[in-house]
């Protein structure tokens, strides 16, 4: 009987070792949900060294082996439950259960270790060129720079992340913008005021973006700026929205389990209709798969036309604009590499108001400023 038990144990052990290899994912162009990236491929030229090929095979199998996501998820859950540790490539725990990005760039920005005055000047110069181009086409440009979670809730960041000096990268950028005539806003005060009433970033869910409460406060501050030049634009009103909650059981781009109710806004009444088909037929895009949408409001033809060039902070936030403009076009900022593309959008859409939105965590973009003939 002892030998049978030993053989069963050995068989079970061998199955545990080899079954995952039997379920290795060999398909091309596969995306890992847990890493939010494409799985590695084996692509060699004739002169690729043997050592590099061995390393590539190792990385290929490590990323594609069967049940990898399940094993990593279980590892993360056990570290969370047993040691209160966040073992995740994207996220980290702060105090009181708050979740923040845990990437090097995010932490370096918090510690003021990513100062770059030359880039701040370059970004401000690009915004000036965009603003001038919009003005030539009869539109007003407004640049919205969004404070991120660590800026609004620094008190919950982990201990031990000491800051270097008092000047941050965002300070450099805002200073450079102040030396232009670009109409810009950094709605820090609006979000800090809203924070006294309710959460403007969720405790755990979506560490990279404000929630609907935060979006409302920040965009309402933007409205106040736009209405200086365009008083005909109605002010954003709380009464226009129903506020509910929905349950989040995992972190975004992750299977890491959470249990959180997050706010959701919806319009009580809307007269806007989708015009995405016209958009896709009449505009061209350098990033074809990037987020974009368009609405027209046939009941409000006398209101200004709006073009929004945005980042992921504005995903699903059209409802804060569709009832206050005659046309609303949202195009992801990936489709704005430079002035050439902006000029094409201005010629096709004839907007009265243009918004460019940038969160603090995305100041690694570089815009191309070029002279283009009509």
Secondary structure, 3 states (H helix, E strand, C coil): CHHHHHHHHHHHHHHHHHHHHHCCCCCCCCEECCCCEECCCCCCCCCCCHHHHHHHHHHHHHHHCCCHHHHHHHHHHHHHHHHCCCCCCCEEECHHHCEEECCHHHHHHHCCCCCCHHHHHHHHHHHHHHHHHHHHCCCEEEEEEECCHHHHCHHHCCCCCCCCCCCCHHHHHHHHHHCCCCEEECCHHHHHHHHCCCCCCCCCCCCCCCCHHHHHHHHHHHHHHHHHHCCCCCCCCHHHEEEEEEEEEECCCCCCEEEEEEEEEEECCCCCEECHHHHHHHCCCCCCCCCEEEEECCCCCCCCEEEEEECHHHCCCHHHCCCCCCEEEEEEHHHCCEHHHHHHHHHHHCCCEEEEEEEHHHCCCCCECCCCCC
